[in-house]
Amino acid sequence: MNEKEIALLWQQFEKSLQETGAALGLEGLNWQELLIFSVGQLLVTLMIGLLFGLLYIAGRTVMRWLLSRLGYGEGPYQNGLIILRYLLGLATLVAVLAQYGAEQGVLKGTARAGLMALSFYVVWVLLSRGLIHRLSRRHLDSSLVQLCKNTLSVTLMALGAITVMAQFGFDVLSIVAGLGIVGIAVGFAAQSTLSNFIAGITLLIERPFRIGDWVRIHGEEGRVVRIAFRTTWLRTRDNVFTMIPNDSVATTDIINFSAEGPTRIRIPLRVGLNESPERVREVIMPVLRSHPLTINDQTLFPRVQIRELADSAMILSAQVWVSAKDVEVKGRISCELLESVHRALAEAGIDIPVPHLQLKMDHGEARGEQIPALPEVTKNKE
């Protein structure tokens, strides 16, 4: 490309700029002066950014040295860095806006809004840490602690946003009224969701069960794996996840098998009426004690009790205790114990009766009048 072509391209560029300026009503604008002014403003902006960057490096170094001398850890240093970055960023923004000719009211509003936002952030950090510390000492559910933290965060964010908007002259009352109307409309449209949400909060506060408990809810039996604000999740023995709405959970009977530790399993047995209860216990008790998942200590130990003397059998109840973590397999434990007890009783020769019915036929002479036999029916052949 020679000099003539370059000059021609420059003329076309100037012509397009003039046409653009005419379309925007800037016919008398000197584009060279505008270019020089823009480059100058850009250089000043870069210098302002460089200056505040150097201030940030210096402030970070001084803050680390000061906190180390005072014996503070990494946490206060990181929080201090966040505040330092925010303040220097706010100062840079105000300086750049002033450089480009922003009005005095805009500069003051930006500075006040930035400081208000910073103050709300500091309050949020202090309150959230204090709240988490107090709630953790009460051993509340982690989901409830997170709910309280989120509620505090949303409340402070809403107040901070309203305060910041007020610095720029917005009508805060109109905005709050509009949000209230929107909230009422959303509440009517999502009654079921809100009902489940409130029920979830109630469950987290009352804590009828916790994550890891084995429960029965609405006929569904399983281990609690999650307590959300809308649903409660159970994992059944078949490894099927069941999600039950919290509204239904809060209004139905809940059976918690593992809330208070070990659970007792009862196994019904039948032996003959002529068998000795002491001998039956001598045969059954070693079987109950030998199972690896049954508890055998001074307070929780296997038992064999007589429950009923029926017409044809002695009804016994073999009782064992299993830990809370083994409640999920109590069905398997019952089957294994029942098989082992049946084998032990059979080997010991103990009678295991089964219901049966005996019919006695009288082979003596018939008494009373006999029913006459029916006459034979014959067919004539034609």
C-alpha positions in Angstrom: 0.0 0.0 0.0 1.5 3.3 -1.1 1.2 6.8 0.4 -1.7 7.8 -2.0 -3.8 4.9 -0.9 -3.2 5.6 2.8 -4.1 9.2 2.3 -7.3 8.2 0.4 -8.3 5.8 3.3 -7.7 8.6 5.8 -9.9 11.0 3.8 -12.7 8.4 3.7 -12.3 7.8 7.5 -12.6 11.6 8.1 -15.6 11.8 5.8 -17.4 9.0 7.7 -16.7 10.7 11.0 -18.1 13.9 9.7 -21.2 12.2 8.5 -21.7 10.4 11.8 -21.3 13.7 13.7 -23.8 15.4 11.4 -26.3 12.6 12.1 -25.8 13.1 15.8 -25.9 16.9 15.6 -22.2 17.3 16.1 -21.3 19.0 12.9 -18.9 21.6 14.5 -17.1 19.0 16.5 -13.3 18.9 16.1 -12.4 15.3 15.9 -8.7 15.8 16.5 -9.4 17.7 19.7 -11.8 14.9 20.8 -9.2 12.2 20.1 -6.5 14.1 22.0 -8.9 14.7 24.9 -10.0 11.0 25.0 -6.4 9.8 25.0 -5.5 12.3 27.7 -8.5 11.1 29.9 -7.5 7.5 29.3 -3.9 8.1 30.4 -5.2 10.0 33.5 -7.5 7.0 34.3 -4.6 4.6 33.9 -2.5 6.7 36.2 -5.2 6.8 38.8 -5.6 3.0 38.6 -1.8 2.6 39.0 -1.7 4.9 42.0 -4.4 3.0 43.8 -2.8 -0.3 42.9 0.4 0.8 44.5 -1.6 2.0 47.6 -3.2 -1.5 47.7 0.2 -3.2 47.7 1.5 -1.0 50.4 -1.6 -1.3 52.5 -1.6 -5.1 52.2 2.0 -5.2 53.3 1.4 -3.0 56.3 -1.7 -4.8 57.3 0.0 -8.2 57.2 2.9 -6.9 59.3 0.6 -5.3 61.8 -1.7 -8.3 62.2 1.2 -10.6 62.6 2.6 -8.4 65.4 -0.8 -8.5 67.1 -1.0 -12.3 66.9 -4.0 -12.5 64.6 -4.4 -15.4 62.1 -5.3 -15.7 58.4 -9.0 -15.0 58.9 -8.7 -11.3 60.0 -6.1 -10.7 57.3 -8.4 -12.0 54.5 -11.3 -9.9 55.8 -9.0 -6.9 56.0 -8.0 -7.5 52.4 -11.6 -7.5 51.2 -12.3 -4.2 53.0 -9.1 -2.7 51.6 -9.9 -3.7 48.1 -13.4 -2.4 48.4 -12.3 1.0 49.7 -9.6 1.5 47.1 -12.0 0.4 44.4 -14.6 2.8 45.5 -12.0 5.6 45.7 -10.8 4.7 42.1 -14.4 4.8 40.8 -15.1 8.2 42.3 -11.8 9.6 41.0 -12.5 8.3 37.5 -16.1 9.7 37.5 -14.7 13.1 38.6 -12.1 12.9 35.9 -14.9 12.5 33.2 -16.9 15.4 34.6 -19.5 13.7 36.7 -21.8 16.0 38.7 -21.0 16.7 42.4 -24.3 15.0 43.5 -23.5 11.8 41.6 -20.0 11.7 43.2 -21.4 12.2 46.7 -24.2 9.7 46.1 -21.7 7.1 44.8 -19.4 7.6 47.8 -22.2 7.4 50.4 -23.8 4.4 48.7 -20.4 2.6 48.6 -19.8 3.3 52.3 -23.3 2.2 53.3 -22.8 -1.1 51.4 -19.5 -1.7 53.1 -21.1 -1.0 56.5 -23.9 -3.6 55.8 -21.2 -6.1 54.8 -19.3 -5.7 58.0 -22.5 -6.0 60.0 -23.4 -9.2 58.1 -20.0 -10.7 58.8 -20.2 -10.0 62.5 -23.8 -11.1 63.0 -23.5 -14.3 60.9 -20.4 -15.4 62.8 -22.0 -14.7 66.1 -25.2 -16.4 65.1 -23.5 -19.5 63.8 -21.4 -19.7 67.0 -24.5 -19.4 69.3 -26.6 -21.9 67.2 -23.7 -24.4 67.0 -23.4 -24.4 70.8 -27.1 -25.4 71.0 -26.4 -28.4 68.7 -29.1 -27.5 66.2 -29.5 -29.1 62.9 -27.1 -27.9 60.2 -30.0 -27.2 57.9 -31.6 -24.9 60.5 -28.4 -23.1 61.0 -28.0 -22.5 57.3 -31.6 -21.3 57.1 -31.0 -18.7 59.9 -27.8 -17.6 58.1 -29.6 -17.3 54.8 -32.5 -15.4 56.4 -30.1 -12.9 58.0 -28.2 -12.5 54.7 -31.4 -11.8 52.7 -32.7 -9.3 55.3 -29.4 -7.4 55.3 -29.1 -7.5 51.6 -32.7 -6.0 51.2 -32.0 -3.3 53.8 -28.6 -2.5 52.1 -30.2 -2.3 48.6 -32.9 0.0 49.9 -30.3 2.2 51.6 -28.1 2.4 48.5 -31.1 3.3 46.3 -32.1 6.0 48.7 -28.7 7.7 48.2 -29.5 8.2 44.5 -32.9 9.7 45.1 -35.1 6.7 44.5 -38.6 6.5 46.1 -37.9 3.7 48.6 -41.5 3.6 49.9 -42.9 3.0 46.4 -40.4 0.2 45.8 -41.2 -1.5 49.2 -44.9 -1.2 48.5 -44.5 -2.8 45.1 -42.4 -5.6 46.5 -45.1 -6.2 49.1 -47.7 -6.6 46.5 -45.5 -8.9 44.5 -44.9 -11.0 47.6 -48.6 -11.3 48.3 -49.3 -12.4 44.7 -46.5 -15.0 44.9 -47.8 -16.2 48.2 -51.2 -16.9 46.8 -49.7 -18.6 43.7 -47.4 -20.9 45.7 -49.5 -21.9 48.7 -48.4 -25.5 48.5 -44.8 -24.6 48.3 -45.0 -22.2 51.2 -46.9 -24.8 53.2 -44.1 -27.3 52.6 -41.5 -24.7 53.4 -43.1 -23.8 56.7 -43.5 -27.4 57.6 -39.9 -28.0 56.8 -38.9 -25.3 59.2 -41.1 -26.8 61.9 -39.5 -30.2 61.4 -36.0 -28.7 61.7 -37.0 -26.9 64.9 -38.9 -29.8 66.6 -36.5 -32.5 65.2 -38.7 -35.6 65.4 -36.0 -37.3 63.4 -32.5 -36.5 62.1 -30.4 -37.5 59.1 -29.5 -41.2 59.6 -32.5 -42.2 61.6 -34.6 -45.2 60.5 -38.3 -44.0 60.4 -41.7 -44.9 59.2 -43.7 -42.1 57.6 -46.9 -42.5 55.7 -46.3 -46.3 55.5 -42.9 -45.7 54.0 -40.0 -47.1 56.0 -36.4 -46.1 55.4 -33.4 -44.2 56.5 -33.5 -40.4 56.4 -30.9 -39.2 54.0 -32.0 -35.5 53.6 -34.3 -33.0 55.2 -34.9 -30.2 52.7 -37.2 -27.2 53.1 -39.8 -28.8 50.8 -39.4 -32.5 51.1 -37.9 -35.3 53.3 -35.9 -38.0 51.6 -36.0 -41.6 52.7 -33.9 -44.5 51.4 -35.7 -47.8 51.7 -34.3 -51.3 52.1 -34.6 -51.7 48.3 -32.3 -48.7 47.8 -35.3 -46.7 46.5 -35.3 -43.0 47.3 -38.7 -41.7 48.5 -39.4 -38.0 48.6 -42.3 -37.1 51.0 -43.7 -33.5 51.1 -43.0 -31.9 54.4 -46.6 -30.8 54.7 -47.6 -34.5 54.8 -44.8 -35.4 57.1 -45.8 -32.7 59.7 -49.5 -33.9 59.7 -49.0 -37.7 60.0 -47.7 -40.2 62.6 -43.9 -40.6 62.6 -42.3 -43.8 64.0 -38.6 -43.3 64.7 -36.9 -46.7 65.3 -33.4 -45.3 66.1 -34.0 -42.0 68.0 -33.2 -43.5 71.4 -30.5 -46.0 70.4 -30.9 -49.8 70.3 -34.2 -51.4 69.1 -35.7 -54.6 70.3 -36.7 -57.4 67.9 -39.4 -59.9 68.9 -39.5 -63.4 67.3 -42.6 -65.5 68.0 -42.0 -69.2 68.6 -44.2 -72.3 69.3 -43.2 -75.4 71.2 -45.2 -78.3 72.6 -47.1 -78.0 75.8 -45.2 -80.9 77.4 -41.8 -79.2 76.9 -40.0 -77.7 79.8 -39.5 -73.9 79.5 -36.1 -74.1 81.2 -34.9 -76.7 78.7 -36.3 -74.6 75.8 -34.4 -71.5 77.1 -31.2 -73.6 77.4 -31.4 -74.4 73.7 -32.5 -71.0 72.4 -30.4 -68.6 74.4 -27.0 -69.6 73.0 -28.4 -69.1 69.5 -29.6 -65.6 70.4 -26.3 -64.6 72.0 -24.1 -66.0 69.2 -25.5 -63.8 66.5 -22.9 -61.1 65.6 -25.4 -58.2 65.4 -27.3 -58.7 68.6 -26.4 -56.8 71.8 -25.4 -58.9 74.9 -24.5 -56.7 77.9 -25.8 -56.2 81.4 -28.8 -54.1 80.5 -29.6 -55.2 77.0 -29.5 -58.9 76.6 -31.5 -61.6 74.9 -34.6 -63.1 76.6 -37.1 -65.9 76.0 -40.5 -65.3 77.6 -43.7 -67.3 77.7 -46.5 -65.2 76.1 -49.4 -67.6 76.0 -50.5 -71.2 76.7 -52.6 -72.0 73.6 -54.8 -75.1 73.0 -52.0 -77.0 71.2 -48.8 -75.1 71.8 -46.8 -72.9 74.2 -46.3 -69.5 72.6 -42.9 -68.0 73.3 -41.3 -64.7 72.4 -37.5 -64.5 71.7 -36.3 -60.9 72.2 -33.0 -59.5 71.1 -31.6 -55.9 70.9 -29.8 -54.5 67.9 -28.0 -51.1 67.6 -29.5 -48.1 65.8 -27.2 -48.5 62.8 -28.4 -52.1 62.3 -32.2 -51.3 62.4 -32.1 -51.3 58.6 -31.3 -55.1 58.5 -33.6 -56.2 61.4 -35.6 -58.2 58.9 -32.6 -60.2 57.9 -31.6 -60.6 61.6 -35.0 -62.0 62.4 -34.9 -64.5 59.5 -31.4 -65.7 60.5 -32.3 -66.1 64.1 -35.6 -67.9 63.2 -33.7 -70.4 61.0 -31.0 -71.0 63.7 -33.6 -71.4 66.5 -35.6 -73.9 64.4 -32.5 -75.9 63.6 -31.4 -75.9 67.3 -34.9 -77.0 68.5 -35.0 -79.8 65.9 -31.6 -81.1 66.9 -32.6 -81.0 70.6 -35.7 -83.0 69.9 -38.1 -80.4 71.1 -41.6 -80.6 69.7 -42.6 -77.8 67.3 -46.4 -78.3 67.0 -48.4 -77.2 64.0 -52.2 -76.8 64.0 -54.0 -79.9 62.8 -57.5 -81.4 62.9 -58.4 -85.0 63.7 -61.6 -86.7 62.5 -62.8 -89.8 64.3 -65.1 -92.1 62.3 -67.6 -94.4 64.2 -67.5 -97.9 62.7 -70.3 -99.3 65.0 -73.8 -100.3 64.0 -76.1 -97.7 62.5 -78.7 -96.3 64.9 -82.1 -94.9 64.0 -84.0 -95.1 60.8 -82.0 -95.5 57.6 -82.6 -93.3 54.6 -84.2 -95.4 51.9 -82.2 -95.8 48.7 -83.2 -94.0 45.7 -85.0 -96.2 43.0 -83.1 -97.0 40.0 -84.1 -95.3 36.8 -84.2 -97.4 33.6 -84.8 -96.3 30.1 -86.9 -98.4 27.7 -85.3 -99.1 24.4 -87.8 -98.9 21.5 
